[in-house]
């Protein structure tokens, strides 16, 4: 959607009605990911793409129908179509495309959404794309981290979907969610598409060891953009860390400093220092603990922890800065293996992000989702 957002806003501001086709789900080897969009303007101009050319013609025709009828359509394209050769995907995949008309009446909040996107403020646009009550298809909910506008039809729907949409927004994820017809967490009857305008949060894993490989896999699973960094080229290789989005050979503190100066570190960034080697982790933690990030953790035994804190104090790190450090890293899960340790670290990151206690839910009362 980012690819067509500015053109969409320009047409919207001019009072035009346009059609927007958005990929909302993919199966097998579909060419575009959820969120890819194609805009069809009143003059026939096309902006964006939903399949790289395979089904654009069919979506173009459907777009004109949607604008004429003022009724959104959810259409599946793929090898199961009756006319698969004409409008199917040459790669053999399947995509679901939701086509809607957009103008000032159907989406009055668009101007505010565009302003948020341009200013770097996270925002998600939630749209009902399927519902057993036909009149609710096309309803929108705009979700920011601290507020919501619009409605999907009831307060129960709005509350349930807003909670889940915020979780997807934090992870930078775009995709569909399913509920009961009135927003029940279990059941069928309503499908919404969450279009998140937020890049994934970053997880920086320092130390090219076996624990780092498990942490990279866990981080990618949770939706983080994962970087593994180590100064030793023999260990920091893509083949050893296939789940990392990026593997960097550099001194950790130098790399982190450069990323911060380039503006690629923010309050959602999580940093896991797994080296437990003073020549690497002390200068690295000096930098990390002075950045505005969401999490800084360092691996090591109690003895390593005590030695690390002593060295950091000698280096001038303040007590307030040291309080930000999760060391030893992770929650007490009794973890032994690298994979279990990765779960322990991820659990601590999640608990701190959402202000969770880390206690067993069976021993607590009250709402599970605060």
Buried (B, 14 or more C-beta within 10 A) or exposed (E): BEBBBEBBBEBBEEEBBBBBBBBBBBBEEBBBEBBBBBBBBEEEEBBBBBBBEBBBEBBBEBBBEBBEEEBBBBBEBBBEBEEBEEBBBBBEBBBBBBBBBBBBEBBBBBEBBBEBBEEEBBBBBBBBBBBEEEEBBBBBBBBBEEEBEBEBBEEBBBEBBBEBBBBBBBBBBBBBBEBBBBBBEEEEBBBBBBBBBBEBBBBBBBBBBEBBBBBBBBBBEBBBBBBBBBBEEEBBBEEBBEBBBBBBBBBBBBBBBEBBEEEBBBEBBBBBBBBBEEEBBBBBBBBBBEBEBBBBBBBBEEEBBEBBBEBBEEEEBEEEBBEBBBBBBBBEBEBEEBBBBBBBBBBBBBBBBEEBEEEEEEEEEEEEEE
